[in-house]
Amino acid sequence: MDKEVVAVFIPIIMFMVTGLVIVTSIFFRSKERQLLIEKGIDAETIKALYNKKKVDNFILAKIGIILFFFGLGLGFGLMIEEYANIEFWIPFLIFTSTGIGFFLANLYGDFMKKKFEK
């Protein structure tokens, strides 16, 4: 297959998949509400059920930690690739450091949640 043909299909498939995800999300949310109504749960209970939101007060700090480690992995990967001329270092360090960032962000979030719950 030609590169031009593949380049045309990439955005088309991207928009189709995005639309499919949105439509299935709306469909299953509607189906869930219909099942709750069929079980005889009143509107106030359903409204209270959906208004319960889990708010994470430290989401921006977690995202910052993850992006920081992503940047470190990218930077170190580019530096090592330039000096060693081995191409696998960039993805390896990006995934490894981003995983470490997720782990540390989770630990930070748990620590801050415990600190502010007291």
MITOR-721913 format. One record per atom (N, C-alpha, C): residue number from 1; residue in three letters; x, y, z. Coordinates in steps of 0.05 Angstrom, whole numbers, plus 5000, padded with zeros to 4 digits. Each point is the difference from the previous one (the first is absolute). Example, Ala and Ser with C-alpha at 12.3 -4.5 7.8 and 13.67 -1.06 7.14 Angstrom:
BEGIN
REC    i   aa  east  north    up
REC    1  ALA  5264   4886  5156
REC    1  ALA  4982   5024  5000
REC    1  ALA  5018   5024  5000
REC    2  SER  4993   5021  4986
REC    2  SER  5016   5024  5001
REC    2  SER  4985   5022  5014
//
This chain:
BEGIN
REC    i   aa  east  north    up
REC    1  MET  5017   4977  5000
REC    1  MET  4983   5023  5000
REC    1  MET  5018   5025  5000
REC    2  ASP  4992   5020  4985
REC    2  ASP  5016   5024  4998
REC    2  ASP  4998   5016  5026
REC    3  LYS  5021   5016  5005
REC    3  LYS  5001   5017  5024
REC    3  LYS  4978   5021  4999
REC    4  GLU  4994   5010  4976
REC    4  GLU  4980   5021  4998
REC    4  GLU  4972   4990  5008
REC    5  VAL  4994   4975  4992
REC    5  VAL  4974   4988  5006
REC    5  VAL  4998   4996  5030
REC    6  VAL  5021   4991  5013
REC    6  VAL  5000   4996  5029
REC    6  VAL  4997   5026  5014
REC    7  ALA  5014   5021  4990
REC    7  ALA  4998   5026  5012
REC    7  ALA  4972   5012  4999
REC    8  VAL  4985   4993  4980
REC    8  VAL  4972   5010  4998
REC    8  VAL  4982   4985  5019
REC    9  PHE  5005   4974  5004
REC    9  PHE  4982   4985  5017
REC    9  PHE  5005   5004  5030
REC   10  ILE  5023   5009  5008
REC   10  ILE  5006   5004  5028
REC   10  ILE  4981   5020  5013
REC   11  PRO  4996   5024  4990
REC   11  PRO  4981   5018  5013
REC   11  PRO  4971   4990  4998
REC   12  ILE  4993   4987  4979
REC   12  ILE  4973   4990  4997
REC   12  ILE  4995   4979  5022
REC   13  ILE  5018   4982  5003
REC   13  ILE  4997   4979  5021
REC   13  ILE  5000   5012  5028
REC   14  MET  5017   5020  5004
REC   14  MET  5001   5014  5026
REC   14  MET  4973   5012  5007
REC   15  PHE  4987   5014  4981
REC   15  PHE  4975   5012  5006
REC   15  PHE  4978   4979  5003
REC   16  MET  5001   4978  4985
REC   16  MET  4980   4979  5003
REC   16  MET  5002   4987  5027
REC   17  VAL  5024   4995  5010
REC   17  VAL  5004   4987  5026
REC   17  VAL  4991   5019  5022
REC   18  THR  5007   5026  4998
REC   18  THR  4991   5019  5020
REC   18  THR  4970   5002  5001
REC   19  GLY  4987   5001  4977
REC   19  GLY  4971   5000  4999
REC   19  GLY  4988   4975  5012
REC   20  LEU  5012   4978  4994
REC   20  LEU  4990   4974  5010
REC   20  LEU  5001   5000  5031
REC   21  VAL  5022   5010  5011
REC   21  VAL  5003   5000  5029
REC   21  VAL  4979   5018  5013
REC   22  ILE  4995   5024  4988
REC   22  ILE  4981   5018  5010
REC   22  ILE  4972   4988  4999
REC   23  VAL  4993   4989  4977
REC   23  VAL  4973   4988  4997
REC   23  VAL  4995   4977  5019
REC   24  THR  5020   4982  5003
REC   24  THR  4997   4978  5019
REC   24  THR  4998   5010  5029
REC   25  SER  5014   5020  5007
REC   25  SER  4999   5011  5026
REC   25  SER  4971   5011  5006
REC   26  ILE  4989   5015  4981
REC   26  ILE  4973   5010  5003
REC   26  ILE  4980   4978  5001
REC   27  PHE  5003   4979  4983
REC   27  PHE  4982   4978  5000
REC   27  PHE  4999   4985  5026
REC   28  PHE  5024   4993  5011
REC   28  PHE  5001   4985  5024
REC   28  PHE  4991   5016  5025
REC   29  ARG  5004   5026  5000
REC   29  ARG  4990   5017  5021
REC   29  ARG  4970   5001  5000
REC   30  SER  4988   5002  4976
REC   30  SER  4971   4999  4997
REC   30  SER  4989   4973  5008
REC   31  LYS  5013   4979  4992
REC   31  LYS  4991   4973  5008
REC   31  LYS  5001   4996  5030
REC   32  GLU  5021   5011  5013
REC   32  GLU  5002   4998  5029
REC   32  GLU  4977   5014  5014
REC   33  ARG  4994   5024  4990
REC   33  ARG  4978   5015  5012
REC   33  ARG  4973   4987  4995
REC   34  GLN  4996   4988  4977
REC   34  GLN  4975   4985  4995
REC   34  GLN  4997   4977  5019
REC   35  LEU  5022   4985  5005
REC   35  LEU  4999   4978  5019
REC   35  LEU  4994   5009  5028
REC   36  LEU  5010   5023  5008
REC   36  LEU  4994   5011  5027
REC   36  LEU  4971   5007  5002
REC   37  ILE  4989   5012  4979
REC   37  ILE  4971   5007  5000
REC   37  ILE  4983   4975  5000
REC   38  GLU  5007   4980  4985
REC   38  GLU  4985   4975  5000
REC   38  GLU  5000   4986  5026
REC   39  LYS  5021   5003  5016
REC   39  LYS  5001   4988  5027
REC   39  LYS  4983   5014  5020
REC   40  GLY  4989   5023  4992
REC   40  GLY  4982   5015  5018
REC   40  GLY  5014   5020  5018
REC   41  ILE  5024   5008  4994
REC   41  ILE  5014   5020  5016
REC   41  ILE  4989   5027  4992
REC   42  ASP  4993   5017  5019
REC   42  ASP  4988   5026  4994
REC   42  ASP  5021   5019  4990
REC   43  ALA  4991   5023  4989
REC   43  ALA  5017   5019  4986
REC   43  ALA  5020   5013  5019
REC   44  GLU  4991   5005  5025
REC   44  GLU  5018   5013  5019
REC   44  GLU  5024   4983  5007
REC   45  THR  4995   4974  5003
REC   45  THR  5022   4982  5006
REC   45  THR  5019   4998  4976
REC   46  ILE  4990   4999  4976
REC   46  ILE  5017   4999  4976
REC   46  ILE  5016   5025  4998
REC   47  LYS  4988   5023  5006
REC   47  LYS  5014   5026  4998
REC   47  LYS  5022   5001  5021
REC   48  ALA  4995   4990  5024
REC   48  ALA  5020   5000  5022
REC   48  ALA  5022   4981  4992
REC   49  LEU  4993   4978  4987
REC   49  LEU  5020   4980  4992
REC   49  LEU  5020   5012  4980
REC   50  TYR  4989   5015  4981
REC   50  TYR  5017   5011  4979
REC   50  TYR  5015   5026  5009
REC   51  ASN  4990   5013  5020
REC   51  ASN  5013   5025  5009
REC   51  ASN  5023   4995  5019
REC   52  LYS  5003   4975  5009
REC   52  LYS  5024   4994  5016
REC   52  LYS  5024   5000  4982
REC   53  LYS  5017   5019  5004
REC   53  LYS  5024   5002  4984
REC   53  LYS  5025   4996  5017
REC   54  LYS  5018   4984  4990
REC   54  LYS  5025   4996  5014
REC   54  LYS  5019   5022  4990
REC   55  VAL  5004   5020  5017
REC   55  VAL  5018   5022  4992
REC   55  VAL  5028   4995  5010
REC   56  ASP  5019   5001  4983
REC   56  ASP  5028   4996  5007
REC   56  ASP  5012   5028  5001
REC   57  ASN  5006   5009  5024
REC   57  ASN  5010   5027  5003
REC   57  ASN  5029   5003  4991
REC   58  PHE  5014   4978  4996
REC   58  PHE  5028   5001  4993
REC   58  PHE  5005   4991  4972
REC   59  ILE  4980   5001  4983
REC   59  ILE  5004   4990  4972
REC   59  ILE  5021   5016  4985
REC   60  LEU  5001   5026  5003
REC   60  LEU  5020   5016  4986
REC   60  LEU  5028   4993  5009
REC   61  ALA  5003   4995  5026
REC   61  ALA  5027   4993  5010
REC   61  ALA  5008   4973  4989
REC   62  LYS  4981   4981  4998
REC   62  LYS  5006   4974  4990
REC   62  LYS  5007   5001  4970
REC   63  ILE  4985   5016  4985
REC   63  ILE  5006   5003  4972
REC   63  ILE  5028   5013  4996
REC   64  GLY  5006   5020  5017
REC   64  GLY  5026   5013  4999
REC   64  GLY  5023   4980  5005
REC   65  ILE  4997   4983  5020
REC   65  ILE  5020   4980  5006
REC   65  ILE  5004   4981  4976
REC   66  ILE  4978   4991  4989
REC   66  ILE  5001   4981  4977
REC   66  ILE  5014   5013  4976
REC   67  LEU  4992   5025  4994
REC   67  LEU  5012   5014  4977
REC   67  LEU  5029   5006  5005
REC   68  PHE  5008   5006  5025
REC   68  PHE  5028   5005  5006
REC   68  PHE  5016   4975  4994
REC   69  PHE  4991   4977  5009
REC   69  PHE  5015   4975  4995
REC   69  PHE  5000   4993  4971
REC   70  PHE  4978   5006  4985
REC   70  PHE  4999   4995  4972
REC   70  PHE  5021   5017  4986
REC   71  GLY  5003   5025  5008
REC   71  GLY  5020   5017  4988
REC   71  GLY  5028   4991  5006
REC   72  LEU  5004   4991  5025
REC   72  LEU  5027   4989  5007
REC   72  LEU  5007   4976  4983
REC   73  GLY  4981   4982  4996
REC   73  GLY  5004   4977  4984
REC   73  GLY  5006   5007  4971
REC   74  LEU  4985   5019  4989
REC   74  LEU  5005   5009  4973
REC   74  LEU  5027   5013  4997
REC   75  GLY  5007   5018  5019
REC   75  GLY  5026   5013  4999
REC   75  GLY  5023   4982  5002
REC   76  PHE  4999   4982  5020
REC   76  PHE  5022   4981  5004
REC   76  PHE  5002   4981  4976
REC   77  GLY  4977   4992  4990
REC   77  GLY  5000   4982  4976
REC   77  GLY  5013   5013  4976
REC   78  LEU  4994   5025  4995
REC   78  LEU  5012   5014  4978
REC   78  LEU  5030   5004  5004
REC   79  MET  5008   5006  5025
REC   79  MET  5029   5003  5005
REC   79  MET  5015   4974  4996
REC   80  ILE  4989   4978  5011
REC   80  ILE  5014   4974  4997
REC   80  ILE  5000   4991  4971
REC   81  GLU  4978   5005  4986
REC   81  GLU  5000   4991  4972
REC   81  GLU  5020   5016  4984
REC   82  GLU  5003   5025  5005
REC   82  GLU  5020   5016  4985
REC   82  GLU  5028   4991  5006
REC   83  TYR  5006   4993  5024
REC   83  TYR  5028   4992  5007
REC   83  TYR  5005   4970  4994
REC   84  ALA  4980   4983  5002
REC   84  ALA  5005   4971  4996
REC   84  ALA  4991   4990  4973
REC   85  ASN  4985   5016  4985
REC   85  ASN  4989   4993  4974
REC   85  ASN  4984   4974  5000
REC   86  ILE  4985   4996  5022
REC   86  ILE  4982   4977  5003
REC   86  ILE  4972   5011  5002
REC   87  GLU  4982   4991  4983
REC   87  GLU  4974   5013  4998
REC   87  GLU  4979   4992  5021
REC   88  PHE  5004   4978  5014
REC   88  PHE  4979   4990  5018
REC   88  PHE  4999   5015  5026
REC   89  TRP  5019   5018  5006
REC   89  TRP  5001   5013  5026
REC   89  TRP  4977   5020  5004
REC   90  ILE  4991   5013  4979
REC   90  ILE  4979   5020  5004
REC   90  ILE  4974   4987  5009
REC   91  PRO  4989   4981  4986
REC   91  PRO  4975   4988  5010
REC   91  PRO  5003   4986  5027
REC   92  PHE  5023   4987  5003
REC   92  PHE  5005   4986  5025
REC   92  PHE  5000   5019  5024
REC   93  LEU  5014   5022  4998
REC   93  LEU  5001   5019  5022
REC   93  LEU  4974   5015  5004
REC   94  ILE  4986   5006  4978
REC   94  ILE  4974   5013  5002
REC   94  ILE  4981   4983  5016
REC   95  PHE  4997   4974  4992
REC   95  PHE  4981   4983  5014
REC   95  PHE  5009   4995  5029
REC   96  THR  5025   4995  5004
REC   96  THR  5010   4994  5027
REC   96  THR  4996   5024  5018
REC   97  SER  5009   5024  4992
REC   97  SER  4998   5023  5017
REC   97  SER  4971   5009  5004
REC   98  THR  4983   4997  4980
REC   98  THR  4971   5006  5003
REC   98  THR  4987   4981  5019
REC   99  GLY  5008   4975  5000
REC   99  GLY  4990   4981  5019
REC   99  GLY  5008   5007  5029
REC  100  ILE  5025   5008  5003
REC  100  ILE  5009   5009  5026
REC  100  ILE  4985   5025  5008
REC  101  GLY  4994   5018  4981
REC  101  GLY  4985   5024  5006
REC  101  GLY  4971   4993  5009
REC  102  PHE  4987   4981  4987
REC  102  PHE  4974   4991  5009
REC  102  PHE  5001   4989  5028
REC  103  PHE  5020   4984  5006
REC  103  PHE  5002   4988  5026
REC  103  PHE  5004   5022  5022
REC  104  LEU  5018   5018  4995
REC  104  LEU  5005   5021  5019
REC  104  LEU  4977   5019  5003
REC  105  ALA  4985   5005  4978
REC  105  ALA  4977   5017  5001
REC  105  ALA  4978   4987  5018
REC  106  ASN  4997   4974  4997
REC  106  ASN  4981   4985  5016
REC  106  ASN  5008   5002  5030
REC  107  LEU  5026   4995  5006
REC  107  LEU  5009   5002  5028
REC  107  LEU  4995   5029  5011
REC  108  TYR  5006   5020  4984
REC  108  TYR  4996   5028  5008
REC  108  TYR  4971   5005  5006
REC  109  GLY  4982   4991  4982
REC  109  GLY  4972   5004  5004
REC  109  GLY  4989   4987  5025
REC  110  ASP  5009   4975  5005
REC  110  ASP  4992   4986  5025
REC  110  ASP  5010   5014  5025
REC  111  PHE  5025   5009  4998
REC  111  PHE  5012   5015  5023
REC  111  PHE  4985   5025  5006
REC  112  MET  4994   5016  4979
REC  112  MET  4986   5025  5004
REC  112  MET  4971   4996  5010
REC  113  LYS  4987   4978  4990
REC  113  LYS  4973   4994  5008
REC  113  LYS  4999   4994  5030
REC  114  LYS  5020   4984  5009
REC  114  LYS  5001   4993  5029
REC  114  LYS  5007   5024  5016
REC  115  LYS  5016   5018  4990
REC  115  LYS  5008   5024  5015
REC  115  LYS  4977   5019  5003
REC  116  PHE  4983   5003  4980
REC  116  PHE  4978   5018  5002
REC  116  PHE  4974   4988  5012
REC  117  GLU  4999   4974  5003
REC  117  GLU  4977   4987  5012
REC  117  GLU  5001   5003  5030
REC  118  LYS  5023   5004  5012
REC  118  LYS  5002   5001  5029
REC  118  LYS  4989   5025  5011
//
